Amino acid sequence: MNPAPLTAPQDGLAFIKGHGTLNDFVILPDDNAEVDLDENLVRALCDRRAGIGADGVLRIATAGALVERGVLTVLPEGVDDDDWFMDYRNADGSTAEMCGNGVRVFAHALVSTGRAGVGRIPIGTRSGPRPAEILEHDGNHAVVRVDMGEPGLLGVSSVDLGGRVYAGLAVDMGNPHLACIVPGLGAAALRDLPVHEAPVYDTGFFPGGVNVEIATPLTDGRVSMRVHERGSGETMSCGTGIVATAVAALADAGEAMGEVVVEVPGGEIEVSLTEGGSALTGPSAIVAEGWFRRSGATPRPEASRSEL
Ligand SMILES: N[C@@H](CCC[C@H](N)C(=O)O)C(=O)O
């Protein structure tokens, strides 16, 4: 008997799987925004046991199509109708304004699917334009630099993570962050902290939730960081959180600008902070493509929800 070759199933949703320093994404090429990307579908795609598994979903669509379909109410300032737009969703189905690792992988996917050429690529996000430049490209691997815009300094706050309270700098990277530089913390001790536990933060300060970074102080231009992301739990890397951490680590050292290498469990990323701007440079990998069978998606029993 000849086994049937793989063909697109009738209810198949084409996907690409990629990651940036192990912050992983299901990428949905959906230029005209035809897919009804509701919370249940996002959760099913991101489910690490019953789905493909990812920290988030990146839908590729034009900004104009997302407005036409009502996914966006208005175009963010500086984003044009024809721009590719990164419609980002967290693993729990919530929407976020920005994802720094996501923009690198998104730009890489645009190039590898022929939607853009290498060079500077305009990319729209809910927090405005985040142009990316492919610095190296070798099929499934790329090095991408993203213009991350000007970090906003919001003040100081604190968070309880695993029973210990940390003070941090609140940084707006389009999405909210609390970057906590812990005096005397070394990389080995950071590895032992219970960053997977749900952070207890000031909901008055962060009414829409917050991403929490715990990091070592700046030493020779480097810091180590771990992150608990809003809507995804602990991840191996977070691009916006990496820039927020660089801002906080430099501030802690009495500086406002400079270059910082941030080590995360998933690898290393370079951050450049300049007058009124920031950039993130790091790798992207594309590892798979295929079809997600929508009718095969299995709702999770309530008892297993904490794993999402
Ligand atoms: N992993 C991302 C950030 C994704 C969004 C975040 N969880 C939020 O809800 O704000 C990154 O690389 O920046």
The ligand as an ORCA input file, in Angstrom:
! r2SCAN-3c Opt
* xyz 0 1
  N       7.421     38.139     23.592
  C       7.174     39.453     23.200
  C       6.126     40.239     23.940
  C       4.736     39.672     23.690
  C       3.608     40.478     24.275
  C       3.534     40.449     25.767
  N       3.316     39.142     26.313
  C       2.423     41.415     26.230
  O       1.309     40.968     26.529
  O       2.669     42.615     26.270
  C       8.409     40.244     22.847
  O       9.340     39.615     22.317
  O       8.441     41.459     23.000
*
